[in-house]
Amino acid sequence: MGRLLNRDLGLQLLAVLVALVLWVQASAVGNPVARFTFDALTVTPGDAPADLIVTGAPHPAKVNITVSCRRRIADKLSAKNFEATVSLEGARAGTADYLVEVVLPPAVELVEVSPASVTVTIERLASAKVQVDPRVVGIPEGFVAGTPAVEPAMATVHGPASVVEQVMKVVAELDVGAAGSSGSGKARLIALDGGGLPLSGVTFTPADIVVTVSLSPLPAAESIDVDPILTGSPASGYAVLRITCNPDRVEVRPAPGGAIDFDHVATVPVDISGSTSDVRVLADLVVPAGVVSVVPLQVEVVVEIGASRGFLALPVTVRNAPSGLTATVSPLTVDVVVRGPRALLDRLVPGDLAVWVDATGRSAGQSTLTVNVDFPAWSEGRLSLSEVTPSQVTLLLGR
């Protein structure tokens, strides 16, 4: 009986062993070990020695890896499950290639890293003490900022030597935000080079710099006309037909206690020299003395250029002279410049233009009258007067 039991137990153990072997074999078939590739792992440099700093990202900044593991493990992995690093222990200043090391999840073996190394640039850490200049931004509409104060007036800039060497000053920028009577707060620090351009990759000591500024309310804004200023002349045979500004009025605020004592704001000169077609430009406005705010500071100036034609020595006639009086004018003739479509100008002859002065209500004696010019009916209002020289004549009424 005992021998029968022992024999049955041995058979049972053998059956279990066979089943285990068969299960392992089946698992290996359904879940084999294979190679898998994961792309674009970001390479993170390790800490540089205390007196050095890594500048910029490694080159290349990403690598691909090939690993070996069971398929069921690989199916649950992505590039985020791996960490690609570069050890900078013992590194020195300069540019050099460093091997990429990969931290792997459990049950995963590294087969290959491509590329196996990356280029890292390391610089010497430097520092410099520079002046701090306050700057105020975000001034509310209707307020003017006083002279800002900054504390402290000097700061130490830390960073790569190649960057620190370029720092000429530090700007402490305070955004005063909403309107108020005064403002004070922690400023945003910006390192600038000799050309006034911002530099990145530096830190500051102290990191907290305070700018204080007072805000004063401005007088009410006034709406003022824009006066477009032209320089030069169109090409021969062309003339300025019309000048427009958009907008044609701007909002002007004087300094506190000041007042607006002018009726227009001029643009910088718009050059129309030699133009044969319309000129359209954005022109800055010339801010008058004593003004702290002009909105907007730039307007669109449109100068319409059209063809023109001159007529010399056209006789001036007198209309509506009082009965019983003789009328004469001096000078007897004027020069006229007409503008409009070229086809109409080419058709026009001197006899088509009526040049005259109006003596209505005038009495005997001498008076100065403005010269008028009438165009022929066939021009249908498409011709206009560009210039009359002289624009006024002397009328003499006698008996």
Protein Blocks (a to p, Z undefined) as FASTA:
>chain_A
ZZmmmmmmmmmmmmmmmmmmmmmmmmmmmmccdddddehiacddddddfkbccedjdddf
bdcddddddfklmmmgcfklpccdddfehiaeddddddddddddehiacfbdcdfbdcdd
dddddddddddddddehiaehiacdddddddfbdcdeddfklmmmpmbdcddddekjadf
bdcdddddddddfkopacehiacddfbdcddddddddddddddddddddedjddehiacf
bdcdddfbdcddddehiacfbfbdcdddddfehiabdcdddddddddehiabdcdfbdcd
ddddddddddehiacddehiaehiacddddfbdcdddeddfklmmmpcfklpccdddfeh
iaeddddddddddddfklnopaccfbdcdfbdcddddZZ
